[in-house]
Amino acid sequence: MKWHEVSIQTKESNEESFALFLNSISKGISVEHSLDILKQKIDDFEDKYRLDPKDYPESDIRITVYFDQTEDIEGRLGEIHDFIESQPLDEKSAIIIETKEINEEDWENEWKKYFHSFRISEQFVIVPSWELEDYEFQPDDKLIKLDPGMAFGTGDHPTTSMCLKMIEDTVKPEHKIIDVGTGSGILTIGSHLMGARDLKATDIDELSIKVARENFELNGCAEDIVLETGDLLKSETGTYDVIIANILAHIIDDMIDDAHDRLNAGGSFIASGIITEARDDIIAHMEGAGFSVEEVLEENGWVSILARKA
């Protein structure tokens, strides 16, 4: 199968606007920051990352989005150009758009040079399978072995890392958990490492289901996880102690009431993928539905919320 790769180089200040738009016309995006930006944002950068400078944009950010060969790529490019023209973006004249066609197997190998082992919290460490033999970890580390493939969720995006921090503080072995929109399966794997064994992971995208299954097998947790194709919580009839959803703000908003209905008393709702501008509206909806907001984390314009059912 072939894919159309569209890369957009732009100012970092335009990231949120592009992310919201591109996620609405595709199944996901990747964002590469220049090394100068990464060094400013990440403590102990040199210890955590082993990056080749030539693989990263010289300045600002590069946003990459993929469309499969069945897509009308000229139509999609037209939508992107129309978006740029209609939005108050910074330095529009400096935005560079490049496209190319790639084979799926080339894509799957190309992204590996950007993805390396790194610590994401006090206990969780993300390790791609091709670095397992070389990674030196501490006795208390909880290793998430990951091959993201073409599903999104590598742990390096703030929305995923904040979710994992909340999982680290919230999930108990006795909890029954569902991860809605599991993507690469990273949050379900993190929950399993915290001792949970009654786990369910769902995604509407069949490619994500395939990648998640492979990662569950890689981490030796597949037998404890029910993996299904599902549209949010619409077909769920059971109840859970923890519901996890790292998606987008408007989708989180759509599932708040269902999340409240599907949680046991005292259960937790970990919601992420929320832009800062949508935070107050999401919190208001949660509180109106009967949730108590316990914790709000913010990083680089993104928000994660831990809410509890009274």
C-alpha positions as CSV (number, residue, x, y, z in Angstrom):
1,M,0.0,0.0,0.0
2,K,1.2,3.5,-0.8
3,W,0.7,6.6,1.3
4,H,0.8,10.3,0.6
5,E,3.1,12.2,3.0
6,V,2.4,15.9,3.5
7,S,4.9,17.8,5.6
8,I,4.3,21.4,6.8
9,Q,7.1,23.5,8.2
10,T,5.8,26.4,10.3
11,K,6.2,28.4,13.5
12,E,5.7,26.6,16.8
13,S,2.9,29.1,17.7
14,N,0.8,27.6,14.8
15,E,1.0,24.0,16.2
16,E,-2.3,23.9,18.0
17,S,-4.3,25.4,15.1
18,F,-2.7,23.0,12.6
19,A,-3.1,20.0,15.0
20,L,-6.9,20.6,15.4
21,F,-7.4,21.0,11.7
22,L,-5.3,18.2,10.4
23,N,-6.7,15.7,13.0
24,S,-10.1,16.6,11.6
25,I,-9.2,15.5,8.1
26,S,-6.9,12.6,8.9
27,K,-6.3,9.8,11.4
28,G,-3.5,11.6,13.1
29,I,-0.3,13.7,12.8
30,S,3.2,13.7,13.9
31,V,5.0,16.9,15.1
32,E,8.8,17.3,15.0
33,H,10.3,20.2,16.9
34,S,13.7,21.6,16.1
35,L,16.5,20.5,18.5
36,D,16.7,24.1,19.8
37,I,13.0,24.0,20.8
38,L,13.4,20.5,22.4
39,K,16.4,21.5,24.4
40,Q,14.4,24.5,25.9
41,K,11.5,22.3,26.9
42,I,13.1,19.1,28.2
43,D,15.2,18.9,31.4
44,D,18.3,16.8,31.1
45,F,17.8,16.7,27.3
46,E,21.2,15.3,26.5
47,D,20.7,12.4,28.9
48,K,17.2,11.5,27.7
49,Y,17.6,11.8,23.9
50,R,20.1,10.5,21.4
51,L,19.1,12.4,18.2
52,D,20.7,13.0,14.9
53,P,20.4,16.8,14.1
54,K,19.9,16.1,10.4
55,D,16.7,14.3,11.1
56,Y,15.0,17.3,12.6
57,P,13.9,20.7,11.2
58,E,16.6,23.3,11.4
59,S,14.1,25.7,13.1
60,D,10.5,25.8,14.3
61,I,8.4,22.7,13.7
62,R,7.5,20.2,11.0
63,I,4.0,18.7,11.1
64,T,3.6,15.5,9.0
65,V,0.3,13.9,8.1
66,Y,-0.4,10.8,6.0
67,F,-3.2,10.0,3.7
68,D,-3.6,6.5,2.1
69,Q,-3.7,6.0,-1.6
70,T,-7.5,6.1,-1.8
71,E,-7.6,9.7,-0.7
72,D,-8.0,12.6,-3.1
73,I,-4.6,14.1,-2.3
74,E,-5.2,17.2,-4.4
75,G,-8.4,17.8,-2.6
76,R,-6.7,17.4,0.8
77,L,-4.0,19.9,-0.2
78,G,-6.6,22.3,-1.3
79,E,-8.2,22.1,2.1
80,I,-4.9,22.7,3.8
81,H,-4.2,25.8,1.6
82,D,-7.7,27.1,2.3
83,F,-7.2,26.6,6.0
84,I,-3.9,28.5,5.9
85,E,-5.5,31.4,4.0
86,S,-8.5,31.6,6.4
87,Q,-6.8,31.4,9.7
88,P,-4.8,34.1,11.7
89,L,-1.6,32.1,11.6
90,D,1.9,33.5,12.3
91,E,4.2,34.2,9.4
92,K,2.1,32.6,6.7
93,S,4.5,33.4,4.0
94,A,7.2,31.3,5.7
95,I,5.0,28.1,5.8
96,I,6.5,25.4,3.6
97,I,4.4,22.5,2.3
98,E,6.0,19.4,0.8
99,T,4.5,16.2,-0.5
100,K,5.7,12.8,-1.6
101,E,4.4,9.3,-2.1
102,I,5.9,6.5,0.0
103,N,5.5,2.7,0.4
104,E,4.1,1.5,3.7
105,E,7.1,-0.5,4.4
106,D,9.4,2.5,3.9
107,W,7.2,4.6,6.3
108,E,7.4,1.9,8.9
109,N,11.2,1.9,8.8
110,E,11.7,5.7,8.3
111,W,10.1,6.8,11.6
112,K,12.3,4.5,13.7
113,K,15.2,7.0,13.4
114,Y,13.1,9.6,15.3
115,F,11.9,7.3,18.1
116,H,14.3,6.4,20.9
117,S,14.1,5.3,24.6
118,F,13.2,7.9,27.1
119,R,11.9,8.3,30.7
120,I,8.4,9.6,30.9
121,S,7.7,9.7,34.7
122,E,9.2,8.4,37.9
123,Q,8.6,4.8,36.9
124,F,7.6,4.6,33.3
125,V,10.2,4.3,30.6
126,I,9.4,4.0,26.9
127,V,11.7,1.7,25.0
128,P,11.3,0.8,21.3
129,S,11.8,-2.9,20.6
130,W,15.0,-2.3,18.6
131,E,16.7,-0.6,21.6
132,L,15.8,-3.2,24.3
133,E,19.2,-4.8,24.4
134,D,21.0,-1.6,24.8
135,Y,18.8,0.2,27.3
136,E,20.2,0.5,30.9
137,F,17.3,0.8,33.3
138,Q,16.8,1.0,37.0
139,P,15.4,-1.9,39.1
140,D,12.1,0.0,39.8
141,D,11.6,1.1,36.2
142,K,8.4,0.0,34.4
143,L,9.3,-0.6,30.8
144,I,6.7,0.0,28.1
145,K,8.1,-1.8,25.1
146,L,6.6,0.0,22.1
147,D,6.5,-0.2,18.3
148,P,4.0,2.5,17.4
149,G,3.9,1.6,13.7
150,M,1.3,3.7,12.0
151,A,-0.8,4.1,15.1
152,F,-0.3,7.3,17.1
153,G,0.8,7.3,20.7
154,T,4.6,7.1,21.4
155,G,4.5,8.7,24.8
156,D,6.5,11.8,23.8
157,H,3.5,14.0,23.2
158,P,2.3,15.9,26.3
159,T,-1.2,14.4,26.2
160,T,0.2,10.8,26.4
161,S,2.9,11.6,29.0
162,M,0.4,13.4,31.3
163,C,-2.0,10.4,31.0
164,L,0.8,8.0,32.0
165,K,1.6,10.2,35.1
166,M,-2.1,10.1,36.1
167,I,-2.2,6.3,35.5
168,E,0.9,6.0,37.7
169,D,-0.9,7.7,40.6
170,T,-4.4,6.3,40.0
171,V,-4.5,2.7,38.8
172,K,-4.6,-0.1,41.3
173,P,-4.3,-3.9,40.7
174,E,-8.0,-4.4,41.6
175,H,-9.3,-1.9,39.0
176,K,-11.4,-2.7,36.0
177,I,-10.2,-0.4,33.2
178,I,-11.2,0.7,29.7
179,D,-8.9,2.6,27.4
180,V,-11.0,4.4,24.8
181,G,-9.2,5.2,21.5
182,T,-6.2,3.1,22.5
183,G,-4.0,3.9,19.4
184,S,-0.7,2.1,20.0
185,G,-2.0,0.7,23.2
186,I,0.5,2.6,25.4
187,L,-2.0,3.6,28.1
188,T,-3.4,0.1,28.5
189,I,0.2,-1.3,28.8
190,G,0.9,1.4,31.4
191,S,-2.2,0.3,33.4
192,H,-1.1,-3.4,33.2
193,L,2.3,-2.4,34.5
194,M,0.6,-0.9,37.5
195,G,-0.9,-4.3,38.3
196,A,-4.3,-4.1,36.6
197,R,-5.5,-7.3,35.0
198,D,-9.1,-6.6,34.0
199,L,-8.5,-4.4,31.0
200,K,-10.3,-3.5,27.8
201,A,-8.9,-1.4,24.9
202,T,-11.0,-0.1,22.0
203,D,-10.4,2.0,18.9
204,I,-12.5,2.8,15.9
205,D,-9.5,2.4,13.6
206,E,-8.6,-1.1,12.5
207,L,-4.9,-0.2,11.9
208,S,-4.7,0.9,15.5
209,I,-6.3,-2.3,16.7
210,K,-3.6,-4.3,14.7
211,V,-0.7,-2.2,16.2
212,A,-2.1,-2.3,19.7
213,R,-2.4,-6.1,19.5
214,E,1.2,-6.4,18.4
215,N,2.3,-4.1,21.3
216,F,0.3,-6.1,23.9
217,E,2.0,-9.2,22.7
218,L,5.4,-7.5,22.8
219,N,4.7,-6.5,26.5
220,G,3.4,-9.9,27.5
221,C,0.0,-8.6,28.5
222,A,-2.3,-9.6,25.7
223,E,-4.0,-12.4,27.7
224,D,-5.2,-9.8,30.2
225,I,-6.7,-7.4,27.7
226,V,-9.9,-7.5,25.7
227,L,-9.2,-5.6,22.5
228,E,-12.2,-4.6,20.4
229,T,-13.2,-2.2,17.6
230,G,-15.5,0.3,19.2
231,D,-16.9,3.8,18.9
232,L,-16.2,5.6,22.2
233,L,-18.5,4.2,25.0
234,K,-21.6,4.0,22.8
235,S,-21.9,0.2,22.9
236,E,-20.6,-0.3,26.4
237,T,-22.9,-1.9,28.9
238,G,-20.6,-2.8,31.7
239,T,-19.1,-0.5,34.4
240,Y,-15.5,0.4,35.1
241,D,-13.3,1.7,37.9
242,V,-11.2,3.8,35.5
243,I,-12.0,5.1,32.0
244,I,-9.1,6.5,30.0
245,A,-9.5,8.6,26.9
246,N,-6.6,10.5,25.2
247,I,-8.4,11.8,22.1
248,L,-9.5,15.4,21.3
249,A,-11.4,17.9,23.3
250,H,-14.7,17.8,21.3
251,I,-14.7,14.0,21.4
252,I,-14.0,14.0,25.2
253,D,-16.9,16.5,25.5
254,D,-19.2,14.1,23.6
255,M,-18.4,11.2,26.0
256,I,-18.5,12.8,29.4
257,D,-22.1,11.8,30.2
258,D,-21.5,8.2,29.0
259,A,-18.3,8.1,31.0
260,H,-20.2,9.1,34.2
261,D,-22.8,6.4,33.5
262,R,-20.2,3.7,32.9
263,L,-18.1,4.4,36.0
264,N,-18.6,2.7,39.3
265,A,-19.1,5.0,42.3
266,G,-15.8,6.7,43.1
267,G,-14.4,5.7,39.7
268,S,-11.9,7.8,37.8
269,F,-12.1,9.4,34.4
270,I,-8.6,10.3,32.9
271,A,-9.2,12.6,29.9
272,S,-6.6,14.1,27.7
273,G,-6.0,15.6,24.2
274,I,-7.7,18.8,25.4
275,I,-6.3,22.2,24.2
276,T,-6.0,24.9,26.8
277,E,-8.8,27.0,25.3
278,A,-11.3,24.1,25.8
279,R,-10.3,23.3,29.4
280,D,-12.9,25.4,31.2
281,D,-15.7,24.2,29.1
282,I,-14.7,20.5,29.6
283,I,-14.4,21.0,33.3
284,A,-17.8,22.7,33.5
285,H,-19.4,19.8,31.6
286,M,-17.7,17.3,33.9
287,E,-18.9,19.0,37.0
288,G,-22.4,19.4,35.6
289,A,-22.5,15.7,34.9
290,G,-21.6,14.8,38.5
291,F,-17.8,14.6,38.4
292,S,-15.4,16.1,40.9
293,V,-12.3,17.4,39.2
294,E,-9.3,16.1,41.2
295,E,-6.3,17.1,39.1
296,V,-5.5,19.2,36.0
297,L,-2.2,19.0,34.3
298,E,-1.1,21.4,31.6
299,E,1.9,21.2,29.3
300,N,2.7,23.1,26.1
301,G,-0.9,24.1,25.4
302,W,-2.4,20.7,26.2
303,V,-4.5,19.7,29.2
304,S,-5.2,16.4,31.0
305,I,-7.9,16.1,33.6
306,L,-8.5,13.5,36.3
307,A,-12.1,13.5,37.4
308,R,-13.9,11.3,39.9
309,K,-17.4,10.1,40.1
310,A,-19.0,11.0,43.4
